[in-house]
Amino acid sequence: MVQIARERIDILMREADRAALAGRMEHADRYVDLARRVGMRYNVRVSPNYRRRFCRGCYRYLQPGVTSRTRLNRGKVVTTCLRCGHKSRIPLGLRATPGGDLPPAEMKQPTDEG
């Protein structure tokens, strides 16, 4: 059941993306609500990628420039919901590559060679 719930959450969040791009924000909000309910019923966490796509205050789908504002502030990405004003802050990491590792040039330690 857990695997099916994860698949349903994935499908619902993809549908929310499609609805938001088509301008149907009410539908996108409903898909987010359904995905959250599936996750709560089967005790399945929503993945971090999807968690950042909706407001933790009012559970509205966040689309940058339309329903949310995104800014960089003191080493954090601050996303503000334009409906309820809730701010989510995500720290910017030092990880520069998609795999999460530092590039080889930055990993080298300085040596004391004369």
C-alpha positions as CSV (number, residue, x, y, z in Angstrom):
1,M,0.0,0.0,0.0
2,V,2.9,2.4,0.7
3,Q,4.3,2.0,-2.8
4,I,0.9,2.7,-4.3
5,A,0.5,5.8,-2.1
6,R,3.9,7.1,-3.2
7,E,2.9,6.6,-6.9
8,R,-0.4,8.4,-6.3
9,I,1.3,11.3,-4.6
10,D,3.7,11.5,-7.6
11,I,0.9,11.4,-10.1
12,L,-1.1,14.1,-8.2
13,M,1.8,16.4,-7.9
14,R,2.6,16.1,-11.6
15,E,-1.1,16.9,-12.4
16,A,-0.8,19.9,-10.1
17,D,2.2,21.1,-12.1
18,R,0.2,20.7,-15.4
19,A,-2.8,22.5,-14.0
20,A,-0.7,25.4,-12.7
21,L,1.0,25.8,-16.1
22,A,-2.4,25.8,-17.8
23,G,-3.5,28.6,-15.4
24,R,-6.0,26.4,-13.4
25,M,-4.7,27.2,-9.9
26,E,-7.9,25.9,-8.2
27,H,-7.2,22.5,-9.7
28,A,-3.6,22.6,-8.7
29,D,-4.5,23.5,-5.1
30,R,-7.0,20.6,-5.1
31,Y,-4.3,18.1,-6.4
32,V,-1.9,19.3,-3.7
33,D,-4.6,18.8,-1.0
34,L,-5.3,15.3,-2.3
35,A,-1.6,14.4,-2.4
36,R,-1.3,15.5,1.2
37,R,-4.3,13.5,2.3
38,V,-2.9,10.4,0.7
39,G,0.4,10.9,2.4
40,M,-1.3,11.4,5.8
41,R,-3.6,8.4,5.4
42,Y,-0.8,6.0,4.6
43,N,1.8,7.7,6.7
44,V,4.0,8.4,3.7
45,R,6.2,11.5,3.5
46,V,5.9,13.8,0.5
47,S,9.4,14.1,-1.1
48,P,11.4,17.3,-0.5
49,N,11.0,18.3,-4.2
50,Y,7.2,18.2,-3.9
51,R,7.2,19.7,-0.4
52,R,8.8,22.9,-1.7
53,R,6.0,23.3,-4.3
54,F,3.2,24.1,-1.8
55,C,2.8,26.5,1.1
56,R,3.2,25.0,4.5
57,G,0.8,27.6,5.9
58,C,-2.2,27.5,3.6
59,Y,-1.3,24.4,1.4
60,R,-1.6,26.4,-1.8
61,Y,0.4,25.3,-4.9
62,L,3.3,27.7,-5.2
63,Q,4.2,29.0,-8.7
64,P,7.0,31.5,-8.7
65,G,5.8,34.9,-9.8
66,V,2.1,34.0,-9.6
67,T,1.4,32.7,-6.2
68,S,4.8,33.0,-4.6
69,R,7.8,35.3,-4.4
70,T,11.4,33.9,-4.3
71,R,14.4,35.8,-3.0
72,L,17.9,35.2,-1.9
73,N,18.7,36.5,1.6
74,R,21.8,35.8,3.7
75,G,22.6,32.5,2.2
76,K,19.0,31.2,2.1
77,V,16.3,30.9,-0.5
78,V,13.2,32.6,0.9
79,T,9.9,31.7,-0.7
80,T,7.0,33.8,0.4
81,C,3.4,32.7,-0.2
82,L,1.4,35.7,-1.6
83,R,-1.8,34.3,-0.2
84,C,-1.0,33.9,3.5
85,G,2.5,35.5,3.8
86,H,4.1,32.3,5.1
87,K,7.9,32.3,4.4
88,S,9.9,29.1,3.9
89,R,13.7,29.4,4.2
90,I,16.0,26.8,2.6
91,P,19.7,27.2,3.2
92,L,22.0,27.4,0.2
93,G,24.5,24.6,0.5
94,L,28.1,24.5,-0.5
95,R,27.4,21.6,-2.9
96,A,28.1,22.8,-6.4
97,T,27.4,19.8,-8.5
98,P,24.1,17.9,-9.0
99,G,25.5,14.8,-7.3
100,G,26.1,16.8,-4.2
101,D,29.9,16.5,-4.1
102,L,32.3,19.3,-4.4
103,P,34.2,19.6,-7.6
104,P,37.7,17.9,-7.6
105,A,39.5,21.3,-7.7
106,E,37.9,22.4,-4.4
107,M,38.5,19.0,-2.7
108,K,42.3,19.2,-3.0
109,Q,44.0,20.1,0.2
110,P,46.8,22.7,0.0
111,T,50.3,21.1,0.4
112,D,53.4,22.6,1.9
113,E,55.7,22.0,-1.0
114,G,58.4,24.5,-1.2
